[in-house]
């Protein structure tokens, strides 16, 4: 067979594991990656316009203290947090159906939902503040729901298509498109606000509190169109990749191991990959019989219980810090002099400045981290990268927290560097690895569901960030900022210790990691100590 030797694994899966990297893999990365690009764009573009929404619809909420654009705490948390609540639910629902109905079937639905809701979130039914924000929150909830479906499906699809040697890099590359999405969220907001600013110039807010002599708001209605354009553009990449998504065949692992159709799996893979495979229907039925246990069985708890606790806790703890950082960028920027005091700018000018700051931080802090992970994840391993990342994040946040006043007043450059480094080590660290690991550790039958549970746990952390930590940072006074940073440093330290529950998955086949190939002892121990005569030659050449 294609696997060579009397491998435990099915030939079609061995062939996938040892296939050389080819065009099809790249195509899969782009298709799954564009979903992620859209996810990140949609989730993070709200950061650039939330201050504008405050100026347009809550002009009097903080104007008395000369801080225009701060929405009431409850409203601000809803606007930024509601998509995360949707994401959490979407992950669980779509993750479950990804295992029940197949990865591919559910994959198209998430995209359509994302496109429709991105457009919807730019429309308002009514013109009062409550109508506009209400509509926005409604559509952003369902937008989040679609985005949530994308997480477990993209990870699972990529993991099941990839070969053994570069699987980590492939899954991480899909995830790295999140970085590109964040960059574009900043870039697009920057361009759109610059265009609108050009046609709607206005003096600084301080000059006359953002209103012209007759009480009309500055830059109205231009500023109102501007945020809608930014949100609606999120539909474009989703629509663009829909056709390619529908053309992808179901993954071979799903077809063979869950639907039990070796012939179909073999045919699908021979169409897209240049490999010769034998189909082995008898071997398949033996293979499936050993793996009939469900998510809630004792068998699952015994084999994978600790792994699931490890992936859920680490993702939860990471996202508290990661989303706090992303959502509170706008409050940190003034402290590191990337943006000036809001009173000195008109509404659109402020959007431009916030977007520019977000773009720069993403380009120099966030983005490189993802790609360093892609380069090193199959050399260093997931485990080491995650430990290092958690440790460094904890360290930098502690320093920023303890020295907050000093850095804010005297050390702007140093503050900016520490802040960017925290982002770098989040992405060259747990932000990437917590996404990769759950896609590899669990058996095919529950892979999408387990990834979804882990990701949803992460989103629960993000919700803690949006509704908890953000309440501390919104007013932006030093005492609360210090508390927030020190608190985040502690959560990262916990993340460091919970990482010890997760085994290394580098360089092993998915079936070997999850124990689906009958090699139960090896999988449970999580070590690569299989007796060589049992393993096919292809899995021992590293």
N, C-alpha and C positions, 0 to 999 in steps of 0.2 A: 504493500500500500504506500501511499504518499508519506506516511509517517515513518516508514522504515522500521524494522524490528517488530516485536510483538507488542507494540505500545498499548497501554491501558486505554488510551483515548481513541475516539472515533477518527477515522481517516480525514473526514472533512474538517474536523476541528484542528487536527494536527497540521493539516495543510494550511489552514488560516494562521496557526501559530508560527509556522516557519516560512510563510510566504515572504518574498523580499518586498520591501516597501515599493509601491508602484503608484501609477497615476490614480488608481481607484481610491487608495487611501487618502490621497490629497483631496480628492473630490469629496469624500465623506467628511473630512475635516472642515472643508469650506461650507458644506451643507449644514452640518450640525453647528458649526461655528457662527454662521450668520444668524441662527436662532439666538445664540448667546449674545451676539453683537446687539441685536434688537432688544433683548432683555435688559442689558446694561444701559443702553441708551434710554429706554423707557423709564427704568427705575431711577436713573440719576439726573435726567434732564429737569426733573422737578426742583432739584436743588438750585438750579440757576434762575428759576423764575419765581420761587416762593416769596422772595422779598418784593418782587414786582406785584404779585397778587396782594400782598399786604398793603402796598401803597394804593393800589387801585380800588380795593374793596373794603379795606379797613383803615381809611386814611387817618382816623382820629385815635387809633388804639394806643399808639405810643408817641404821638407827635409832641405831646407836652414836654417830654424830656429830650426833644430834638433827635429822636431816633425813628425816622419814618421807616415804614416797610417791615416793622415787626408785627406779625399777625398775633392775635390772642393765642396764648399757649395751646389751648384745646384745639383751635382751628389749625394751627401750624402742625401739631402732632398728627391730626387727622389727615391733612393733605399729604404729608410725607409718609405717614405710617400705614394708610389704608391699603396701598398697593402691596405692602409686605404681608398684611393679614390675608389678602387674596392669594398671594404667592404660597403661603403656608398651606392653605386649603387646597389650592390647585396641585401642589406637589403630592399630597396624600391621595387625592382622587385620581389624578392621571397616572401616578406611579403604580397604583393598584391595578388600573385598567391596562397599563403597559404589560403587566404580567398575565392578565386574564385574556386580553384580546389580541395582544401582539404589539410590538414596539411601533411598527409602521402605521398601523391603523389609527392609532391615537395621535400620531405625530403631526398629521395634517390639521387635525382639529385645533390643536394649540395655536398653530400659526394663524388660522382664520380668526380665532378669538382675539389674538393679539392685534391683528390689523384693524378689525372692526372697532375695538375698544380704544386704540390709539387715536383713531379719527373721532370717535365719540367724545374722548376726553377734551377735545378742542372745541366742542360745541356746547352751548349752554341753553337750557330751557328756561328762559326768564332772564331778567337783567339785574335783579337785586343780588346783594352779596350772598345771601343764603341760597338762592337758586343756582348761582354760578358755582359756588363751592360744593353745593349738594350734587349737582350734575358731575362735576369734576371727580368727586369722591366715589360716586357710583361707578363711573366708567373706569376709574383707576383701580377699583376693587376687582372688577372682572378682567382688566388688563393684567393685573397681578396673578389672577387665577390661571390665565393662559401661560404667563411667564413661568409659573410654578410647574406646569406640565412639562415645560421644556427642559428643566433641570435633570430629572431622573432619566428622561428619554434620551437626551443628547449624550449623557454620560454612558448609559447602558449600550446604546447603539455603537458608540465609538469604541467602547471597551470590547464589544463582541466582534467587531470587524477587525480589530488590530492584531498585529503579530506580537509574539512574546517579547522580543528584544526591545521594541520601541513603543509598547503599549502605553507606558506612562507618559511618554512625550506626546503621543497622539491625543490622549484624553486632556492633558494639560494644555495642548495647543487649542483645543476647542474652548477650553475655559479661558485661555488668554485673549480670546476674542472679546471677553468682557472688558478687558483693558482698552481695546480699540473702541468699544462702545462708549466707555466713559470719556475717552479723548474726543470722540465725535459729539457727545452731548455738550462738552465745553465748546468745541469748535463751531458747531452749528448755531448754538445760542449766541456765540460771539459774532458770527457773520450776520445772522438775522437781526440781532439788536443793532449792529453797526449800520445796516441798511436802513432800518426804521429811524435810527437816531439821525442819520443824514437828512432824512425828509421831515423829521419832527424835532428840530433843535429846541432846547429849553434851558433856562438858567438853572443854577443850583437850587436845591429844595429850600435851603435856608433863606434865599432871597425873598420868597413870598409864600413859604409853606406849600409849595407844589400846586398852587392854584393861580390862574390868571385873574385879572381885575374883576371880571364878571363872575367869579366863583367857579368857572369851568376848570376841570383838571388839566394840568399840563399834559401834552403829548397824547391827549385823548382824541380819537379812538385808536391811534397808531399803536400805543403801548398795549392796548387790549388785544389787538390782532397779533402782536408779536409773540406772546406766550402761546397762543393757540397754534400758530404756524409751527413753532418748535415741537409742541406735543404731537401734532398731527404727522409731522415728518417721520415719526417713529413707525408709521405703518408701511413706509416705503420698502425697507429691506425685507420685511416679512413677506410682502406680496411678491417681491422679486425672486425669492427662493422657493416659493410654494411649488412651482412646477417640478423642480429638481427633487424636492422632498418626496413628491408623490411617485417619482420614478424609481426611487431606491427600493431594492428587494428587501423583504423581511430578513433579519439577521439569521445566519445559518444556525446559530446556537438556539434561537427560539424555535425555528422550524423543526430542527432535529430533536432537541431535548424536551421541548414542551408539547409541540404538536406531534412529535414522534414520526416525522416524515423525512427519512434520510435521503430519499431520492430527490425530493424537492429541494432540500438544503444543498445537496450536491450540485444540482442543476443551476440553482441561483448563483452559487459561488463560482461555478465554472464560467458562467456568462461574464462576470465582472472581474475575476482575478485570473491571471494566466497560470492555472495550475491543473494538473490531472489528478482526479480523485476517484477512489473506489467508493461505492455506496455500500454500507454494511448494515442492512436492516436488522439482522439477528443480533448483532453486537449491540445495536441501539436499544433493543428491548431490555437486554440485561442491564444496560447502563441506566435506563430510566427506572427500572425496578428498585435500584439501590437509592434512588433520590426522590421518593414519593412524599417525603415528610413535608409538612406545611410550616408556615411561619410561627404558628402558635403551639407547635408540638414540643415535647421535651427534647426530642432528638435535635431540633434546631437550637434550643437553648443550650444543650450540651456542646454542640459543635461550634455554634456561632454567637452564643449569647454575649460573651464578653466582647467580641468584635463589635457587635451592634452597640453595646454600651459605650465602647471606645469611640466609634465614629460619631454617635449622636452627641456625646458630651463635648468632644473637642470642637465639633462644628458649632455647637451652641455657644461655647465660650469664646470662640474666635469671632463670631459674628457680632457679639456684644461690642467688641472693640472695633471691628472693621466698619460696621455701619455707623457707630457713633462717630467715627472719624469722617466718614463720607457725608453724613447728614449734617455734621456740625462744622464742616469746612467753612461755611459762610460766616460762622462766628469766630473762627480762628484767623481767617485771612486778615481782618483789621489788626490783630495782635502781631502778625508778622509783616505788617506793612505792605501786603500784596494788594489790599484795597484800602481806600481812605475812609474817613467817617462818612456815613450815609448822607448826612445833611449837606455835604459839599457837592453832591451830584444830583442830576435829574434822574428820574426813574429808569429810563432806558440806558443812561450812562452807567448806572449801578449794575444793571444786568450785564452790560458789556464787561465791566471790571471784574465782577464775580466769575463770569464765564472764562475770562482770560486767566484768572488765577487758578480756576479748576483745571483748565486745559494744561497750564504749565506744570502743576503738581502731578497731574495724571501722566503727562509726557515724560517727566524726569523722575518721578517717584514711583508711580504705580506701574507704568508700562514695562520698564526694564525688568522688574521683579518677575513678572509672568514668564518672560522669555528666557530668563536665567533658569527658571524652573524647567522649562521645556528642554533646555540644553542639558541640564544635570540630573534630571529625575531618574533616568535609567542608568546613571553612573553612581550617584550618591545614594539613591534609594529614597523612598517616600519618608521613611521613619526619621532619618537624620535631618532631612530638610524641615520637617515639621517641628522637631525638637529645637533646632537652631532658631527657626523663625519665631516660635513662641517666646523663647528666651530673650532674643534681641528686642522684640516688641515690648516685652515687659520692662526691660532695662531702659529703653529710650523713653517710654511713657512715664516711668518713675522719675527720671531726670527732668523731663518737662514739667511734671507735676510739682516736684519739690522746688524747682528753680523758676516756677512760672512767672512771678513778678519781675525777677531780674531779667529773664529772657524777653519778656514783653516790653520792658522799658529800655534795655541796653543791648540785648543780644539778638536783634532781628534775624541776622543772617544765620546765626547758630540755630535759632528756633526753627527757621525754615528748613534747615538741613536735617535737624532731628525729626521734624514732622515728616519730611519726605522719606527719611530712612525707615521710619515706622511703617510707612506704606510699602516700601521696598521689601521689608522682611515679612510683611503680611503676605505678599504675593510670591516672593521667593520663600515660601514657608506655608503656614497652615491654610491660607486662603485657597491655594492650589491643591495641596495634598488632601485636605478634607473632602475635596470634590472627587479626587482620583480614587482614593482608597475604597469607599463604599461601592464603587462600580466594579471592583475587582474581588472583594473579599467573599461575596455571598454567592450561593448557587443560582443557576439560571432561572429556576422556577420562581425565586423570590428576589431576584437581583434588582429589578426596577422598584419594587416595593421597599426594599431595604435602603436603597439609595434615597428614595423619597422620604422615608422616615428620618434618615440622617439629615437630609437637606431641610426638612420641615423643622427639625430641632434647631438647625442653624437659623432659620427664619424666626423662630421663637426668640432666639438671641437678638436678632435684628429688631424685633418688636420691642424687646426690653430697651434696646438702644433708642428707638424712636420715641417711645412713650415715657421711658424712665430717665436715661442719661440726658436726653435732649432737654428735659425740663430743667436740669441743672445748668446747661450751657446756654440756654436761649437768651438770658439777660446779659450774659457775657461778663459778669463781674469776677474779678480774680479769685475770690474765695471759692466760688462754685466751680470755676474752671479747674482749680487745683484739685478739689475733691473728685471731680470727674476723672481727671487724668490718673490720679493715684488709684482710684477704684478700678480703672481699666487695666492698670499695671498688675493688680492682684488677680483679675480674671484671667489674664494671659498666663500668669504663673500656674494657676490651676490647670489651664490647657496643657501646659508643659507636662504636668504630672499625669494627666489622663491619657496622654499620648502613649504611655507605657502599656496600655491595654491592647494596642493595635500591632499586629505582626507586619513584617516586611513582605511585600508582594513582588518585588522586582525580579524580572527574568524567569518567572514561573508561568505555566499555562493557567488559564482561569479555572479549568477543571481540577488541576492539582491543588490550587490555592483553596478552593471551596470543598475539596474532598469528593467531588462528584465522580472522579475516575476510580473510585473504590479504594483509593489510597488514604483511608481515613486517619490512620495514625499520623502520617506526615502532615496532613492538613491541620489536625488539632494542635500539634506541637508548634506549627507555624515555622518549622525550620526546613531548610533544603537538605535533608539527610536521607534521600531515598536510596535504596540499594541500586547500584548502577545497572545490574543486569536486567532489572525490571523496566527501567526507563528506556524509551526509544532513543537512539543515538542523537536525534535532532534536539532533544531537550538538554543534553549535557554539554553541547558545544556552546560556550558563552563567549 
